[in-house]
Amino acid sequence: MASSSTTDDRNTVLDEHRGLTLTVNRVDDWVTSDEHFGPEWAPELTRRVSALVEQLRMHFSGEPESNLFNEIREKTPHLSGRLSALALEHSEILKAFRDVVEGAKSLSAGPQSPARLALMTRRAISILRRHEAEENELIMRAFWDDMGGLD
């Protein structure tokens, strides 16, 4: 049976994933809405994506997630390669969102610039969603298929 600390770490990771999904959905809904490209659009994009970057930074470096992934590595070593590949994507994902923030901060006037930034944002979100889906699938595979449940 898993220790209380292990169970707490797993619950913390799940809560972080839920919170991250909510934040990403809000940014995605906002950036794809029809209420765009006014004078406050770039500062609002900067604010929203900066908050997401901070949440991602904390999520990617989180102790509970590290503990969970260490447990997966220990108990299902055949998944270690995929887990390591996913971990390497963290810096790329952060860079994609930081690029959006930098672009929004230096937005030049013109109708194409906001549209380009909206597209950059949606691409970064798409990459993050794919990453999180693969990570969640790996976690579920490790605990359900290989280790027999989430004690």
N, C-alpha and C positions, 0 to 999 in steps of 0.2 A: 504494500500500500504506500502511496506517495505521502511525503511529509506535508505538514500544513504549510511550510514555507514554499514548497514546490507548487502546491495547489494555489497559494496566494500569488506566486509569480505567474502562473498560467492565467489566472483570472485578471491580473493586472495587464498582461499582454492582450488579452481579449478586449478588455475595456479600452486600452489604447487604440487598438485596431478599430473599434466602434467609433471612438471619438475622432480619429483620423478620417474615417470614411465620412462622417457627418461634415467635417470641415471641408473636405475635398468636394463633396456634393454641393455644399453652399457656394464655394468658389466657382465650380462648374456651372451651376444654375445662374449665378450672377453674370459670369463672363459670356454666356450664351444667350442671355436675355436681350430683348429689343431695346432696353433702356441704356443704350451705350453712347459713348463717344462724345459726351458733353465735356465741359471744361474740368469737371471733377473726376472724370473717368480714370485717368492715369494715377492720380493720388490715391483713389480708392483701390485700384488694382494693386498698387504698391503696398497699401495697408493690409489688404486681404492676403496677398501672396507672402508678404513678410511674416505674417502671423503663421501661415502654413509652413514656411521654411523653419521657423523656430519649433513648431510642433514636430516636424519631421526630424529635425536635428536631435531633439530629445528622444523621440521614438527610436531612431536608429542607434542611439548610443545607450539605450535604456538597460539598466541592470537586470530587470526581470526578463526581458527578451534574451539577453545574453545567457542568463541562467537556463532558460527554456531551451535555447539552441545548444548549449553545452550538454544538456540532458539528451537531446536528440542525437548529437554527435557520439555521445558515449553509448547509447543504447541501440542506435541504428547507424553504424559507421558507413554503410553503403549509401546513405543520403548525404554524407558530409560534403562531397564534391558539389552537389547542387546547392546545398546550404551556403557554402563558401562563395559560389558564383553569385548567389542572390545578395550576399553581404557586400560583395564588390560593387554592386549596382548602386548602393546607397549614395556614394559620392557623386555619381553621375546624375542621379535623380535630384539631389540637392542643387547641383550646378544648373540643371535645366530650370528649376524654379528661381534660383538666384539670377539667372540670365533674364528672366521675365521681370524681376524686380528692377534690375539695372536698366533694362529697356524702358520700363514705365517711368523711372526717375528721369531719364534723358529723352523722353518722348518729344519728337519734333512735331510741329504743326503739319497737318496734312491728313487726308482721309485714309490713306493706306497704313499709316503707322499704328493706329489703334487696332485695325483689323489684323495686322500682322502680329501684334502682341496678343490679341485674343486667340489667334491660331497657335502661337507658341505656348500659351497657357493650356489650351486644350490638349496639345501634344504632350506636354509634361504630365498632365493629369492622366492621360491615356497610358503613358509609360508607368506611372505610379500604380495605377489600378491593375495593370498586368502583373507588375512586381508583387503587389500585395496578394493578388489571387494565387500566384504561384507559391508564395510563402505560406499562405493559409492552406493550400493543397498539400504542401510538404508537411506541415505540422499535423494536419489531419491524417495523412498517410502514415506518418511516424507513430502517432498515438493509437489510431484505430487499427490499421492493418498490421503494423509491425510489433507494437508493444501491447496490443490487446485492450486498449481503453485508456481513459483518462482518470486513473485511480484518484 
